[in-house]
Amino acid sequence: MLLPYGTGHVIVENNNHDPLRRRSTIAHEMSHVILEHPFEILLGTDNACRSSASEVEVEAAELSGELLIPSDGALAMAKRGWTDQQVADH
């Protein structure tokens, strides 16, 4: 989750999650900051908190994917026939 802190933000993530999921979560929350998304009402569930603004979440998901594996790099790896594991390892 992303929390306002003074003039900045703090990312809170679950250290019980797998490291790859944690990396994805951090990239997603960083994307909200980079895209300067406003804070919206959060909906709490048993498993997570979610923004009510689905368009904002889609934008953050798209940018976080680009931060983790840039499109140009993914295309180059695909052309080389790399497996998902090879991409993840790289």
HURAZI-V403603 format. One record per backbone hydrogen bond with DSSP energy under -0.5 kcal/mol. CO is the residue of the C=O (numbers start at 1). NH is the residue of the N-H. If there is no record, write none. Layout:
co->CO nh->NH
co->CO nh->NH
//
This chain:
co->1 nh->12
co->3 nh->10
co->5 nh->8
co->8 nh->5
co->10 nh->3
co->10 nh->12
co->11 nh->13
co->13 nh->15
co->14 nh->17
co->18 nh->22
co->19 nh->23
co->20 nh->24
co->21 nh->25
co->22 nh->26
co->23 nh->27
co->24 nh->28
co->25 nh->29
co->26 nh->30
co->27 nh->31
co->28 nh->32
co->29 nh->33
co->30 nh->34
co->31 nh->35
co->32 nh->37
co->33 nh->36
co->41 nh->52
co->42 nh->44
co->43 nh->50
co->48 nh->45
co->50 nh->43
co->52 nh->54
co->53 nh->57
co->54 nh->58
co->55 nh->59
co->56 nh->60
co->57 nh->61
co->58 nh->62
co->59 nh->63
co->60 nh->64
co->61 nh->65
co->62 nh->66
co->63 nh->67
co->64 nh->68
co->65 nh->69
co->70 nh->74
co->71 nh->75
co->72 nh->76
co->73 nh->77
co->74 nh->78
co->75 nh->79
co->76 nh->80
co->77 nh->82
co->78 nh->81
co->83 nh->87
co->84 nh->88
co->85 nh->89
co->86 nh->90
//
